[in-house]
Amino acid sequence: MSTTRKARYHLPGLFEFYELYRLFLPLYRTHREYFYDWCEIGSIYGAPADCLWGGGRAGFGEADPKDVCDLLTEYGISARLTFSNGLLRKEHLSDATCNALCRLFEHPGGRGIGISGREREDGRNGVIVSSDLLAEYLQAQYPGFYLVSSTTKVLREFAEFYAELTRPEFSYVVPDFRLNHAMDELLALPERYKRKVELLCNECCWYECPDRKACYDAVSLKNLGEDTTEHVCVSPTATRGYRFSDAMQNPGFIGIRDICKTYLPHGYSEFKIEGRSLGSALILEFLLYYLIKPEWQLRIREEIYLDSSLDLF
């Protein structure tokens, strides 16, 4: 598989899997022969534990924010704060912890040259948002960030997804994964909007789920510390938990052949990998599948598994 356009992956676990990336990124820098030449890391996203503005998944990242910021600055990779709580009110905007994170990540120490030699996102970090209230606040208070419209908005209808793409405040928009293969509509988009589309590749959620937005709202309420009943997943495979093999059978799945043969040739280069609530071992499998040539995958596993500092489960 070959293409002149590069896929840019947006990877999970900025705070949650800091220790994994601390081992993985040096391999990405020094052993590019292990990696497909048609892809690169565009960003790593996540949120610390107990983050008021967090959404999508309840954060459990315990890594020191300064260490996280320094690591990504060193490797020239854009950091994205996942502030996708969709139920924020005006009084939540003054949260001291989230504002401190914004101050730290907005200007992390220069433009930062990426491993590919290109400047990462023009030297900027980003914020993933679901709340328009928060988006307006960030634009006013922290204009150094670029903004990403979160998949937690559940933009399932193409018309509402298109409307989101036309909003100038968003550099990227992540649609609901059930639009991944709406190829007639995707291929008809103007090039300027294709560049803003970020497709979620490996969702394992039940394709017919009617409660996806309610699930995200429950997480948002939990992060706000408000009383809420636990959301009960109605998926037929809910008791199995996340399995990559199940995700690969999902009608919305995007694999590496899809990326190279369908999306890249038609102008789509941004791909999001989910997994912030999973374990390091499974995240490593995502990295191996999407970035690493098959003949080098065992070498990467050995490099990571044999490092005693990492708890892979």
Summary of the structure (lengths in Angstrom):
residues: 313
radius of gyration: 18.4
end to end distance: 32.8
largest distance: 52.8
contacts: 990
relative contact order: 0.17
helix: 43%
strand: 14%
